[in-house]
């Protein structure tokens, strides 16, 4: 192992609702001293997924426009923060004006408050007709067609979830062809151990220093004690959270 007894480490593993869990050595990272355990718990999975989407697959560049559907979700907030750290401009959609207001201090450039898939015109207006270079779809099939209409020439679209329960959508082949679009899926669970581990060194080198220096702080909605698991799940299912919900184990290390 690369670690010694007493090192503070964090990373991705199964068993989030367990008192003890096993983590692959290749997934573990040394946690910066500036971070609390609660902050570390909110970073490992969500921000690694965002890094995979934005950097490794999405190839986002400084000055580009990124659209995030469901920007107040854990992955949405992480994508917003990482994109801003990389110099991109971010448009976010949400059905809650209150949630969008909470994300303004994190650098959200354009906020679109709507529960209907009717945001393409606003995206085009905000980008002066350019469109979104990278789209992060955390919502699902209900916004897919509007995402395609919102995309720039040679834009990229990442599908990372379907909380709306809609797993099928019609694809405008004319737009795919004429705008030379790239569509890709993002799933942490369905990747092999080697594939997941391959993203860790780049994350440690490119993203973790931003957390260590305080340039990026994880957005924690609420922290619950382990005995409050039912309340934590209820908070998640209510849809009222912004960012991550953290569950604290019975004994703090």
N, C-alpha and C positions, 0 to 999 in steps of 0.2 A: 504494500500500500504506500501511497505518497504522503500519508498523514501520520501524526504521532498522537499518543494519548493526550487529551486535553485540548486538541485543536477544535475550534468552532467551525463546523462544516454544515453545508446545506446543499440541497439538490432535489431532483425529481425521484419519486419512488411511489409505489402503491401503498395503501394502508393509511390514508389520510385521517380516517376515523379510528385509528388504533393508538394504543399507548406506546407500542414499540413497532418499529418497521426496519426492514433491511434495504439498504441502498447499494447499488452497484458502485464500485470504486471509481469507474470512469465517469459517473454522473455527479460525484461529490465535488464541491468547490469550497475553498476556504472563505468563510464569511468575513467581510470587512469589519473591523472593530467599531466602526461608526454606526453599524446596523444593529438593531435589537433582534431578538429571536422572532418576534412577531413580524417584523419587516422582512427578515430572511424567508420566513414561511410564505409570505405573499409574493415573493419574487421568482423563486426557482422555476415553477412550471409556466406561469403566465408570460413572464418576460422572455423565457427561452423560446416559447412558441412565437411570440412577437418577433424575436430576432430571426428565427427561421423564415417567417413570412416576409418580413420587410427587407432583410439583408441577403440571406442565402438564396431565397427563391424570388422575392419581389424586386430585388436590385434597386431599391429606392435611392435617389440621389438628392443632394442639396438643391433646393429650388423647385423640386417637383411638387405636384399636388397629389395628396392622398385623401381618399374618401373612406370613412369608417362608418358602416351601418351599425347601430347599437353601440355608440361610442362610450356609453357609461358602464358597459360591462367590464369585467376584469381584463379580458383580452383587448377590449376596445381602449381602455385607459392606458394599458401598457403600450399598445400600438401608437397612441397619441404621443405619449412621452418619449418613446424611442424615436419616432419620426421627427419630433421637434429637436431632439438631440442631434439628429443627423442633418438638420437644416431644411427639412421639408415643410410644406404648408399643409395644414390639415383641416378638412371639412368633416364634421360629425353630425350624424342624425340620431335623434332620440324622440320618443313620444312625450318626454317630460321637460318642460322649460326649466324646472328647478334643478334637474340633473345637469342640464347643459350649462347652467349658470355656475355650478360647482367646478366645471371643467375649464372655464375661462382662465383662471389663474395658472392652469397647466399649459396654456398656450394655444388652445383651440382657436383657430383663425376664423372659421365660419361655422355657425351653429344653425342647424335646420331642425326645427321642432315640428314633427309631423308623425302620425301613426299610419299614414297612407303612403304607398309607394309612388310619390309624385315629386321627387326631389331633383330630377335630371335638369330641369330648366334652371333651377337655382344654382346647381353646380356649374352649369355652363356660363351663367351670368357672373358668378364669383370668379371663375377662371378666365373670363373674357373670351369665351368660346373655345378654350383649349381642352377642357375636360380633365378628368382625374387620371393621372399616370398610373396610380396604384389604387385598387379598391379592396377593402377588407370587409367581407360579408360575414358577419357573425349572426345574422338574423335568419337567413334561409331563402326558400324559393319565392316568397312573396315580393322580394325586392330585386330578384335576379335580373329581370328584364329592364328595370329602371337603372340598375348598375351598368348594364351594357350600354344603355343610352347615355350614361354619364361619362363614359370612358374616352380618354384621349387616343390619338393615333399611337399605335404600338403600346397601348395600355395593358396592365396586368391585373387580373382579378383573382383574389384568394378567397376560397370558400372554407371557413373554419368552423362553421356550426349552422344549425337550423333550429333555433329555439322556437320558431313559429310552427314547427312540425311539418312544414312543406318541403319534401325532399325531391320534388320533380318540378321542372320549369321548362318553358319553351326557349329555345336558343335562336336568336336572329343570326342566321348564317351569313347574310349579306353584310351585317356589321362586323362579324368575326373576320370575314374575308377582307373587306375594304379597309378596315382600320388595323389589320394585322394584330389582332388581340391575342393575348396569352391567358389561358384559364388554368388554374391549378388548385388542388385540394390540400388542406393542411390537417393532419391528424397525428397527434403525439402517440396515442395508444396503439395505432396500427403499424407503427414503424418498428424495425428490429432494434435490438439493444445497440448494435454497432452504429446504426443510423442516428439514433438518439444521442449517443455519446459523441459522435462526430461534430455536433454543433457546440459542445461545451467549451473546447479551447478558444474558439473564436469569440464566444460570449464572454469568457473570462478576460480576454485581451481587449475587446472592443466596447463592452457594455458595463462590466462590473466596475471599472474605474470611475464611471459616472456616478454610481451609487456610493462608492467609497468617498468621493469628494463632495457628495451632497448635491450634485447637479441634477440628479433624478432621485426623487423620493417615492417609494411605493404608496399608492393611494389605498389606505385601509378604511373601509366603511365602518366596521365594528369588530371588536374582539370578544369572543365568548369563552367562558370556562368549559372544560370538557363535559361537565355535568349539564351544560346548557345546550347540548347538541340538538335537541328538538327545536329550541328557540332559534338556533343558528340556521337550521334547515328551513324554518318558517320564514326567516328574514330573506333567505335566498329565493324561496318560492314566491314571496310577495312581489318581487321585482322592484322593490324600493331602494335597493342598495346602489351605491356608486363605488366601483372599485372592488377590492377583495374583502371577503369575510374570513376572519382567522379564528381557529379553534385552538385554545391553549391547553396542553396536556396537564394531567393532574399534578405532576411535579415539574417545576421549572428547573432546567439544568443549570 
